[in-house]
Structures are given as C-alpha cells and as structure tokens.
C-alpha cells in the first residue's frame, strides 16, 4: 500500500516494538509529529525540556530495559543538541536510534535555514548513520538502523530524513521483525581450549567484569563461572550489577577510585580474566604496571578491543553469554582456597570508609541502599557523587546502575532517570547528582512533572564542582580556579517552581524519614542534601600511577 514517509516511519517503529519516543518538535519533523499524533495510543511521546534531555532519556531507557532507545529532533540546532547524548551512548555501547529531520532535498548543501550536516558531525560517534533522500528507501534504512543498533556490540545509529521524504509516498509492506535477529560470530573451539588450560593452571585467578557483561545479559553465567573458577571478582563502573555486590567474592570496583582490595588483588593475581572490559585508562592506571604478575585472558565481542589498551596473552572473541555458557559446561570446579582467603583478608583490612560524624554522600547512599534493599535503579550524573554511588550502593542485578562511564557527561543523569522510569514504571528510580551537574539539566524536572513520572532526584549540594576541586586540592596546590559555586541558587524553590515536591536535608537524622517519604509520594521529588565542600572520594590513584599505588586519606595523614 502507498504511505507517506511519516506513515512509513511510524509503521516501522511499531514493527520494531517501539512503545516510547523522547523528543522535541520543529519545522523539519512536523510531518512526523503529525503522524505520531494519530498514533499516540500506540507510541508514547515524551516531550523533554531540551533535545539533549531526549537523547539521555532514550539512553537511560535503553540501558535499563535492554531495548533500543529512540529520540527525535528537528534539523539544525535540534539535531546538534542530540550530539552529546549520541556520543555518551557511543562510548558506553548503548543501543539507540536517533532520528533527525533535515531540510528538503533540493535545499541540502545550500546553507539553508536550520540546515546542518548532522550525519557528518556524528560520523565518529555513531555505529552507523544514514541520510534518507528517497522515500522508497526509508523502510529498509530504518530496519537496518535498528538491527545495527542492537546486534553485535550495540551502539547508536542516526537516521537523518529530508523533510520532503516525510511527505512523499512510497509502497510499504509490513515486515515481521525479530528483535533477537542478527548472527553471532562463531566462537573458536581452539580459543576455548587454551582458555580452559590457562584457568586450570592458575593459582591466583581474578575475574574482572566490564560493561559488556551487562549488555550481554550474562549475569547468571557469570555467577556460575565465578564459583567454578573459585576466583574473587572486581568490576568497572559500567560492569556493576553483572555480579552482585552482595556476594562474598566481590571485592569492589577497580581503578582510580577502586578499592584497595581490588587494586592490590589485580596486581598480585597470576591470571586476570577480563569479561567485557575495554581496559579504560581510569581502570588500568599506568598500563605498563597493570596486572604485572598476571597472564591476561580477554573475553569480548568486539575484536577492535583486543590488545588496544593492554596487551593480553589470549582472547576469546564473541558474545559473552555464549562464551561463558561453553566454558561453564567444560569447567570443573576449581579450589583456590588459599588465594581467596588472602583476598578476603585484604577486604577486611581495607574497607571503604567515610566521616561518620556529619552528613556525607556515602552515608546517604548507604541509607538509600538500606531503605530500598538494593531493589532500585540508580542513575547518576558525573563526579564525586557518581563514584560514591558506585562504592556505597550494592548493585545486585544488571541494568540497575545507569551512568555515563566513557564520556563522563555532566547533565546526563536526570534525563536518563526519566527514561529508566518510563521503561520500568514498577521500579523505584533515583538520580544522584552534584549541584554542578544538576544545574546543567534541572529543567528536566519540569518534564518529570508534566507527565507525573515519579522519580527521586537527590542532589549532593557541596557548593563546589567537587571532583575538579578534589584534583585541585591534591595536585594543583589548592588553587580553586572557578570551581566554587558560591551563589544563592535555591534548588528547593526551583524544584517547587517547576511543580515538584522538594526537601532540604542538612543533618543525618533527616535522611531516612525524608527518603522514605520521597519514595512513597509517587511523584517527582527533589532532595537538596547539604554536604561539606571538601569531602573527597577515597581511595584514589594519582594520574599516571600504578593502581597498586592506591592511597586513602589515612595514607596522606601518615605522610605528613
């Protein structure tokens, strides 16, 4: 049957099982929005306060559900406002389709009003992108976009559609789409056998879990693998929840703000099994000294990640869930009692600590974990609060910690929180922010209020850019250049002005009752938590140092 491009677009979205779009209308996408109006009972559209909020919401929706997130914006500034969100999704391998409008085909390349080469701009930060100039090709391109976004190593795909394409007509035939389609690379039997021999030979194995394990939904397989290998576990920021933080084998996060236990154990181990990790610089520290006593076995779906940052001894390329299933079938249960006991002693010797006599971020997070029983989705912005969220809340399941790891995007968390709550309406969803980050995206509180999306926004308000100030304090002679936010902004009044319920917390005794009330209110709530300006994230590894050189506040005091 003959349909307009806009009709074809909506029908293709329905084919893909899309139930929600986050976006902002404009001239080049008016035809699309007109068609969405006709299908509002089938596809929900969330109007965000800013296009960047739409891209982050689509990202949070995707990370928390495992589905492809979808955002929509008009040409020119609408499209460019998506760029940071697309880059955020690209760095963390998030399946997302960003749809943009553009000027009509005859006006392309003529510096027309609100024209921009968004495909050219986003080429380095998308898995693939398309420019649609012919309505007859639209359905095929959209289907390919979703397939590319969700298969292999996931990532964002951009589809830029000229405005006249959305009005022109073409023949459309419905296609039956399997959201699990796409072939997987064949896993080498030889690679499996070599890995099994490495595991059998190891006396001090350590399992290192990255974000790929979450994307592969390999939580069940990882748990079995850990117990068969009999090895302690550490993870990256992106890998949280793939192995439960409540498990005895868990040693905490690795890297710059990782635990002493994890950092020292990786340095001591004789086999490091990296599962879905790209060996980011924030994890490895000085790569020449990283896991210096270990052979490294890397398991990853993307061949480009093998030997990119760290040279490994062996790798298995393919889907993590599939690889671990094969390994678990062939593995005997190992016994590394002495090594595990040693690591557990380190865990007792070097627990995470914070000042317990005043209101702090870690205290709030521990209370939040206690109140929710760990059964919540936590999203974050980027900075000290993000690291505390990784350290002091125990993530029991994958897709429950949503954060910008690779790009480190301030302003990410609130949009992602809205997207995660829309995708998981029955779960408690909470965004943790610093006051610097909250300033960048607090307009999205109005979005949550408009649709009565009951999120809880917690602001750790220390009146500074906390993480940057921490670096200035430790490495820049306490020269606090432009990191003090000493103005009179009142987040409680701002939140109330946008229609949200808001509370200010100034002491520890207020934390538990206020958080409990915020959760049961079932409406958007903002908590302005006043904490000290000089609270720091501990432990820490100095830039360029080996991860074994991890230090705490107590270590600094001993040097004085």
C-alpha positions as CSV (number, residue, x, y, z in Angstrom):
1,X,0.0,0.0,0.0
2,X,1.1,3.6,-0.6
3,X,2.0,5.5,2.5
4,X,3.8,8.8,3.2
5,X,7.3,8.8,4.6
6,X,5.9,9.8,8.0
7,X,3.4,6.9,8.0
8,X,6.2,4.5,6.9
9,X,8.4,5.8,9.8
10,X,5.6,5.2,12.4
11,X,4.8,1.7,11.0
12,X,8.5,0.8,11.1
13,X,8.7,1.9,14.7
14,X,5.7,-0.3,15.5
15,X,7.4,-3.2,13.7
16,X,10.4,-2.8,16.0
17,X,8.2,-2.9,19.1
18,X,8.9,0.8,20.0
19,X,6.5,2.0,22.6
20,X,8.2,5.3,23.6
21,X,10.0,8.1,21.9
22,X,11.7,11.0,23.6
23,X,11.9,14.2,21.5
24,X,11.3,17.8,20.7
25,X,9.3,19.0,17.6
26,X,10.4,21.5,15.0
27,X,9.8,22.5,11.4
28,X,11.6,19.7,9.7
29,X,9.8,17.0,11.7
30,X,6.3,18.4,11.6
31,X,5.0,15.7,9.3
32,X,6.4,13.0,11.7
33,X,4.8,14.7,14.7
34,X,1.5,14.9,12.9
35,X,1.6,11.2,12.3
36,X,2.7,10.5,15.9
37,X,-0.4,12.4,17.0
38,X,-2.5,9.9,15.1
39,X,-0.8,7.0,16.8
40,X,-0.5,8.4,20.3
41,X,-2.3,5.4,21.8
42,X,0.4,3.1,20.3
43,X,3.6,5.1,20.7
44,X,4.0,7.3,23.7
45,X,6.0,10.5,23.0
46,X,7.7,12.3,25.9
47,X,8.4,16.0,25.3
48,X,11.6,16.8,27.1
49,X,12.7,20.3,28.1
50,X,15.8,20.1,25.8
51,X,16.8,17.8,23.0
52,X,19.9,16.7,25.0
53,X,17.4,15.6,27.7
54,X,15.7,13.5,25.0
55,X,18.9,11.7,23.9
56,X,19.8,11.0,27.6
57,X,16.3,9.7,28.3
58,X,16.4,7.4,25.3
59,X,19.8,6.2,26.6
60,X,18.5,5.6,30.1
61,X,15.5,3.7,28.7
62,X,17.8,1.5,26.6
63,X,20.3,0.7,29.4
64,X,17.6,-0.1,31.9
65,X,15.4,-2.2,29.6
66,X,17.8,-3.7,27.1
67,X,15.6,-2.4,24.3
68,X,16.6,0.1,21.6
69,X,16.0,3.7,22.8
70,X,14.6,6.2,20.4
71,X,14.9,10.0,20.3
72,X,13.7,12.5,17.7
73,X,14.7,16.1,16.9
74,X,14.3,18.6,14.2
75,X,17.1,19.9,11.9
76,X,19.9,22.3,12.7
77,X,20.2,23.1,16.4
78,X,17.7,20.4,17.3
79,X,19.9,17.8,15.7
80,X,23.1,19.3,17.2
81,X,21.6,19.3,20.6
82,X,21.5,15.5,20.4
83,X,25.2,15.2,19.8
84,X,26.4,14.9,23.4
85,X,23.8,12.3,24.1
86,X,24.7,10.3,21.0
87,X,28.4,10.5,22.0
88,X,27.5,9.3,25.5
89,X,25.7,6.3,24.1
90,X,28.5,5.5,21.7
91,X,31.2,5.5,24.4
92,X,29.1,3.1,26.5
93,X,27.8,0.9,23.7
94,X,24.1,1.8,24.2
95,X,21.6,0.7,21.5
96,X,19.9,3.9,20.4
97,X,18.3,5.2,17.2
98,X,18.4,9.0,16.9
99,X,16.0,10.3,14.2
100,X,16.5,13.8,12.9
101,X,14.7,15.9,10.3
102,X,16.6,18.0,7.7
103,X,15.7,20.5,5.0
104,X,14.1,19.3,1.8
105,X,16.4,17.5,-0.7
106,X,16.6,20.5,-3.1
107,X,17.9,22.7,-0.2
108,X,20.6,20.3,1.1
109,X,24.1,21.7,0.8
110,X,23.0,25.3,0.3
111,X,23.3,26.6,3.9
112,X,19.5,26.7,4.1
113,X,17.7,27.8,7.3
114,X,18.3,25.3,10.1
115,X,20.4,23.1,7.8
116,X,23.3,21.2,9.3
117,X,25.3,18.1,8.1
118,X,24.3,16.1,11.2
119,X,25.5,12.8,9.5
120,X,28.9,14.3,9.0
121,X,29.0,15.7,12.6
122,X,28.0,12.4,14.2
123,X,30.1,10.1,11.9
124,X,32.8,9.5,14.6
125,X,30.3,8.9,17.4
126,X,27.8,6.6,15.8
127,X,28.0,2.9,15.0
128,X,26.5,3.9,11.6
129,X,24.4,6.7,10.2
130,X,22.1,7.3,7.2
131,X,20.8,10.3,5.2
132,X,17.4,9.5,3.6
133,X,16.7,11.3,0.4
134,X,14.3,8.8,-1.2
135,X,11.1,7.7,0.5
136,X,11.3,4.3,-1.3
137,X,14.4,3.5,0.8
138,X,13.1,4.7,4.1
139,X,11.6,1.5,5.5
140,X,14.7,-0.5,4.6
141,X,17.0,2.1,6.2
142,X,15.0,2.2,9.4
143,X,15.0,-1.6,9.7
144,X,18.8,-1.7,9.2
145,X,19.3,1.1,11.7
146,X,17.6,-0.9,14.5
147,X,19.4,-4.1,13.5
148,X,22.8,-2.3,13.6
149,X,22.0,-0.6,16.9
150,X,21.1,-3.8,18.8
151,X,23.3,-6.5,17.3
152,X,27.0,-7.3,17.9
153,X,28.4,-4.6,20.1
154,X,25.5,-2.3,20.5
155,X,25.6,1.4,19.7
156,X,23.8,4.5,18.5
157,X,22.6,4.9,14.9
158,X,21.5,8.2,13.4
159,X,18.8,8.4,10.7
160,X,18.6,11.9,9.1
161,X,15.5,12.3,7.0
162,X,14.9,15.2,4.5
163,X,11.5,16.9,5.1
164,X,10.1,16.2,1.7
165,X,10.8,12.5,2.2
166,X,8.4,12.5,5.2
167,X,5.6,13.9,2.9
168,X,6.3,11.9,-0.3
169,X,4.7,8.5,-0.8
170,X,6.0,5.0,-1.5
171,X,4.9,1.4,-1.4
172,X,5.1,-0.1,2.1
173,X,4.8,-3.7,3.0
174,X,4.9,-4.8,6.7
175,X,7.8,-6.9,7.8
176,X,7.9,-9.4,10.7
177,X,10.9,-8.3,12.8
178,X,12.6,-10.5,15.4
179,X,14.3,-8.2,18.0
180,X,16.8,-11.0,18.6
181,X,17.9,-11.4,15.0
182,X,21.4,-11.0,13.7
183,X,24.1,-13.7,13.5
184,X,26.8,-14.1,16.1
185,X,30.4,-14.8,15.3
186,X,31.5,-18.4,15.6
187,X,33.4,-19.0,18.8
188,X,36.7,-20.7,18.2
189,X,37.0,-24.1,19.9
190,X,40.7,-23.7,20.0
191,X,40.4,-20.4,21.9
192,X,38.1,-22.1,24.4
193,X,40.6,-24.9,25.0
194,X,43.5,-22.5,25.5
195,X,41.4,-20.5,28.0
196,X,40.5,-23.7,29.9
197,X,44.2,-24.6,30.2
198,X,45.0,-21.1,31.5
199,X,42.3,-21.3,34.1
200,X,43.4,-24.8,35.2
201,X,47.0,-23.7,35.6
202,X,46.2,-20.5,37.6
203,X,46.7,-20.5,41.4
204,X,45.6,-16.9,41.9
205,X,42.9,-16.1,39.3
206,X,40.9,-12.8,39.4
207,X,37.8,-12.1,37.3
208,X,37.4,-8.6,36.0
209,X,33.9,-7.7,34.8
210,X,33.1,-4.8,32.4
211,X,30.0,-3.3,30.8
212,X,29.9,-5.9,28.0
213,X,28.8,-8.5,30.6
214,X,25.7,-6.3,31.3
215,X,25.0,-5.7,27.6
216,X,25.1,-9.5,27.1
217,X,22.7,-10.2,30.0
218,X,25.3,-12.7,31.2
219,X,24.6,-12.3,35.0
220,X,23.6,-16.0,35.5
221,X,26.5,-17.3,33.6
222,X,29.0,-15.1,35.4
223,X,27.8,-16.2,38.8
224,X,28.3,-19.9,37.8
225,X,31.7,-19.1,36.2
226,X,32.9,-17.3,39.3
227,X,32.1,-20.2,41.6
228,X,33.5,-22.8,39.2
229,X,36.8,-20.9,38.8
230,X,36.8,-20.1,42.5
231,X,38.1,-16.5,42.0
232,X,37.5,-13.1,43.5
233,X,35.7,-10.5,41.4
234,X,36.2,-6.9,40.6
235,X,34.3,-4.7,38.1
236,X,34.3,-1.4,36.2
237,X,31.8,1.4,36.6
238,X,29.9,0.0,33.6
239,X,30.0,-3.6,34.8
240,X,28.2,-3.1,38.1
241,X,25.4,-5.5,38.8
242,X,26.6,-8.2,36.4
243,X,27.9,-9.8,39.5
244,X,26.1,-9.0,42.7
245,X,27.8,-6.5,45.1
246,X,26.4,-8.6,47.9
247,X,28.4,-11.7,47.0
248,X,31.3,-12.6,49.3
249,X,33.6,-13.0,46.3
250,X,33.0,-9.3,45.3
251,X,36.0,-7.1,46.1
252,X,34.7,-3.7,44.8
253,X,35.4,-1.6,41.8
254,X,38.9,-1.5,40.1
255,X,40.9,1.6,39.2
256,X,41.3,5.2,40.1
257,X,38.7,5.2,42.7
258,X,38.6,1.4,43.2
259,X,39.0,-0.4,46.5
260,X,42.5,-1.2,47.8
261,X,41.4,-4.8,47.9
262,X,40.6,-4.9,44.1
263,X,43.6,-2.9,43.1
264,X,46.1,-4.9,45.2
265,X,44.5,-8.2,44.2
266,X,44.7,-7.5,40.5
267,X,48.3,-6.6,41.0
268,X,49.0,-9.9,42.8
269,X,46.9,-12.3,40.7
270,X,48.5,-14.7,38.3
271,X,45.6,-14.8,35.8
272,X,43.2,-11.9,35.1
273,X,40.1,-12.9,33.2
274,X,38.6,-9.7,31.7
275,X,35.0,-10.2,30.7
276,X,33.6,-7.4,28.5
277,X,36.0,-4.7,29.5
278,X,37.9,-2.4,27.2
279,X,40.7,-1.6,29.8
280,X,39.9,2.1,30.1
281,X,42.7,4.3,31.4
282,X,40.6,5.1,34.6
283,X,40.7,1.3,35.3
284,X,44.3,0.4,34.4
285,X,46.3,3.4,35.7
286,X,49.8,3.0,34.3
287,X,49.3,0.3,31.7
288,X,53.0,-0.8,31.9
289,X,52.4,-1.8,35.5
290,X,48.9,-3.1,35.2
291,X,48.4,-6.7,36.4
292,X,52.2,-7.1,36.1
293,X,52.2,-10.5,37.7
294,X,49.4,-12.0,35.6
295,X,48.6,-13.5,32.3
296,X,45.5,-11.8,30.9
297,X,42.6,-13.6,29.2
298,X,40.2,-11.2,27.5
299,X,36.6,-12.2,26.5
300,X,34.9,-9.6,24.3
301,X,32.5,-9.4,21.4
302,X,34.5,-6.6,19.6
303,X,37.8,-7.7,18.0
304,X,38.9,-4.0,18.0
305,X,39.1,-4.0,21.8
306,X,41.7,-6.9,21.8
307,X,45.2,-5.6,22.5
308,X,44.0,-2.0,22.1
309,X,44.9,-0.6,25.5
310,X,46.5,-3.6,27.2
311,X,48.4,-6.4,25.5
312,X,46.7,-9.7,26.5
313,X,48.1,-13.3,26.5
314,X,44.9,-14.8,25.0
315,X,41.4,-13.8,23.9
316,X,38.1,-15.3,23.0
317,X,36.1,-13.2,20.6
318,X,32.3,-13.5,20.6
319,X,29.1,-13.0,22.7
320,X,30.0,-13.1,26.4
321,X,26.9,-15.1,27.5
322,X,27.6,-17.7,24.8
323,X,31.3,-18.0,25.6
324,X,30.6,-18.3,29.4
325,X,28.0,-21.0,28.7
326,X,30.5,-23.0,26.8
327,X,33.3,-22.5,29.4
328,X,30.9,-23.4,32.3
329,X,30.0,-26.7,30.5
330,X,33.6,-27.7,30.2
331,X,35.0,-26.3,33.5
332,X,35.5,-28.5,36.6
333,X,35.0,-26.8,39.9
334,X,38.4,-25.4,41.0
335,X,39.7,-24.8,44.5
336,X,41.8,-21.7,45.2
337,X,41.0,-21.6,48.9
338,X,44.3,-20.1,50.0
339,X,44.2,-17.3,47.4
340,X,40.5,-16.4,48.0
341,X,41.2,-16.4,51.8
342,X,44.0,-13.9,51.2
343,X,41.9,-11.6,49.2
344,X,39.1,-11.8,51.7
345,X,41.6,-10.8,54.4
346,X,42.5,-7.8,52.3
347,X,38.8,-7.0,52.1
348,X,38.6,-7.0,55.9
349,X,41.8,-5.0,56.2
350,X,40.8,-2.2,53.8
351,X,37.1,-1.5,54.0
352,X,35.7,1.7,52.4
353,X,35.5,4.4,55.0
354,X,34.0,7.9,55.4
355,X,33.5,10.5,58.1
356,X,30.5,9.3,60.1
357,X,30.0,12.3,62.4
358,X,28.5,14.6,59.7
359,X,26.1,14.4,56.7
360,X,28.0,12.9,53.8
361,X,27.3,11.4,50.4
362,X,28.4,7.9,51.4
363,X,26.1,8.0,54.4
364,X,23.1,9.0,52.2
365,X,23.9,6.2,49.8
366,X,24.2,3.6,52.5
367,X,20.8,4.7,53.9
368,X,19.3,4.6,50.4
369,X,20.6,1.0,49.9
370,X,19.2,0.1,53.3
371,X,15.8,1.6,52.7
372,X,15.4,0.2,49.2
373,X,17.0,-3.2,50.0
374,X,19.1,-2.6,46.9
375,X,16.0,-3.0,44.8
376,X,16.2,0.3,42.9
377,X,17.6,1.7,39.7
378,X,20.2,4.3,40.4
379,X,21.2,6.8,37.7
380,X,23.9,9.3,38.2
381,X,25.5,12.4,36.9
382,X,29.3,12.6,36.8
383,X,31.7,13.4,39.6
384,X,32.2,12.6,43.2
385,X,28.6,11.6,43.8
386,X,29.0,9.1,40.8
387,X,32.0,7.5,42.5
388,X,30.3,7.3,45.9
389,X,27.2,5.8,44.1
390,X,29.5,3.1,42.7
391,X,31.2,2.4,46.0
392,X,28.5,2.5,48.7
393,X,25.3,1.2,47.0
394,X,25.4,-2.6,46.4
395,X,24.1,-3.5,42.9
396,X,22.5,-6.9,42.9
397,X,21.3,-7.1,39.3
398,X,22.5,-5.8,35.9
399,X,20.8,-2.7,34.4
400,X,20.3,-1.1,37.8
401,X,23.3,1.3,37.7
402,X,22.9,3.8,34.9
403,X,25.8,6.2,34.5
404,X,27.9,7.9,31.8
405,X,31.2,6.0,32.1
406,X,33.2,6.6,28.9
407,X,32.3,10.2,28.1
408,X,31.7,11.4,31.6
409,X,28.8,13.6,30.7
410,X,27.7,16.1,33.3
411,X,23.9,16.6,32.8
412,X,23.3,13.0,31.8
413,X,21.6,11.6,34.9
414,X,18.2,13.3,35.2
415,X,17.3,12.6,31.5
416,X,18.5,9.0,31.9
417,X,16.5,8.7,35.2
418,X,13.3,9.8,33.4
419,X,14.0,7.3,30.6
420,X,14.7,4.5,33.0
421,X,11.5,5.2,35.0
422,X,9.4,5.3,31.8
423,X,10.9,1.9,30.8
424,X,10.5,0.5,34.3
425,X,7.3,2.0,35.8
426,X,7.1,-0.5,38.7
427,X,10.7,0.1,39.9
428,X,12.0,2.8,42.2
429,X,14.3,5.0,40.1
430,X,16.6,7.6,41.8
431,X,19.1,10.0,40.2
432,X,22.1,11.0,42.2
433,X,23.6,14.4,41.3
434,X,26.1,17.0,42.4
435,X,24.9,20.6,42.4
436,X,27.2,21.4,39.4
437,X,25.6,18.6,37.3
438,X,22.1,19.4,38.5
439,X,22.4,23.0,37.2
440,X,23.1,21.6,33.7
441,X,19.8,19.6,33.4
442,X,17.5,20.6,36.1
443,X,15.0,21.9,33.5
444,X,14.1,18.2,33.0
445,X,12.3,18.2,36.4
446,X,9.6,20.1,34.5
447,X,9.4,17.1,32.1
448,X,9.0,14.6,35.0
449,X,6.3,16.9,36.5
450,X,4.5,17.3,33.1
451,X,4.0,13.5,32.8
452,X,4.0,12.8,36.5
453,X,7.0,10.5,36.2
454,X,7.7,9.7,39.9
455,X,11.4,9.9,40.1
456,X,13.5,10.9,43.1
457,X,16.3,13.5,42.4
458,X,18.9,13.6,45.2
459,X,21.4,16.5,45.0
460,X,24.7,16.3,46.9
461,X,25.0,20.0,47.3
462,X,28.5,20.9,48.3
463,X,28.5,24.3,46.6
464,X,31.6,23.4,44.5
465,X,32.5,21.3,41.5
466,X,33.5,18.5,43.8
467,X,35.7,16.2,41.7
468,X,37.5,19.0,40.0
469,X,38.1,20.7,43.3
470,X,39.4,17.4,44.7
471,X,42.1,17.3,41.9
472,X,42.9,21.0,42.6
473,X,43.3,20.2,46.3
474,X,45.6,17.2,45.7
475,X,47.5,18.1,42.6
476,X,47.2,21.8,42.0
477,X,48.2,23.4,45.3
478,X,44.7,24.1,46.4
479,X,44.2,26.8,43.7
480,X,40.4,26.5,43.4
481,X,40.1,28.2,40.0
482,X,36.4,28.6,39.1
483,X,35.2,25.5,41.0
484,X,33.3,27.4,43.8
485,X,29.6,27.8,43.3
486,X,29.1,30.5,45.9
487,X,25.8,32.0,44.6
488,X,22.3,32.0,46.0
489,X,20.6,29.4,43.9
490,X,17.9,27.6,45.9
491,X,17.2,24.1,44.5
492,X,14.2,23.6,46.7
493,X,12.5,26.8,45.4
494,X,13.5,25.9,41.8
495,X,12.0,22.4,42.1
496,X,8.8,23.7,43.6
497,X,8.5,26.4,40.9
498,X,8.6,23.5,38.3
499,X,5.9,21.7,40.2
500,X,7.9,19.1,42.1
501,X,7.9,18.3,45.8
502,X,11.2,19.3,47.4
503,X,13.0,18.9,50.7
504,X,16.3,20.3,52.1
505,X,18.4,17.9,54.2
506,X,21.1,19.3,56.5
507,X,21.7,16.6,59.1
508,X,21.9,12.8,59.2
509,X,18.8,12.4,61.2
510,X,16.7,13.8,58.4
511,X,17.9,11.4,55.7
512,X,15.9,8.2,56.4
513,X,12.5,9.7,57.0
514,X,12.8,12.1,54.0
515,X,13.9,9.4,51.6
516,X,11.1,7.1,52.7
517,X,8.6,9.8,52.2
518,X,10.0,10.8,48.8
519,X,9.7,7.2,47.6
520,X,6.1,6.7,48.7
521,X,4.8,10.1,47.5
522,X,4.8,8.6,43.9
523,X,5.5,12.0,42.3
524,X,8.7,13.9,41.2
525,X,10.7,14.8,44.3
526,X,14.0,16.7,44.7
527,X,16.1,16.3,47.8
528,X,18.7,19.1,48.4
529,X,21.3,17.5,50.6
530,X,23.8,19.9,52.1
531,X,27.3,18.3,52.4
532,X,30.8,19.7,53.1
533,X,32.7,21.3,50.3
534,X,35.9,19.4,50.9
535,X,34.6,15.8,51.2
536,X,36.7,13.6,48.9
537,X,36.4,10.3,47.2
538,X,38.7,7.7,48.7
539,X,40.6,5.6,47.8
540,X,42.4,7.3,44.9
541,X,45.2,6.5,42.4
542,X,47.1,9.5,41.1
543,X,47.1,10.1,37.4
544,X,49.8,8.1,35.7
545,X,50.5,5.9,38.8
546,X,50.1,2.2,39.0
547,X,46.8,1.0,40.6
548,X,48.8,-0.7,43.4
549,X,49.8,2.8,44.5
550,X,46.2,3.4,45.6
551,X,46.0,5.7,48.7
552,X,43.5,6.9,51.2
553,X,43.0,9.9,53.4
554,X,44.8,8.0,56.2
555,X,47.8,7.3,54.0
556,X,48.1,11.0,53.3
557,X,47.9,11.8,57.0
558,X,50.7,9.3,57.7
559,X,52.9,11.1,55.2
560,X,52.5,14.5,56.8
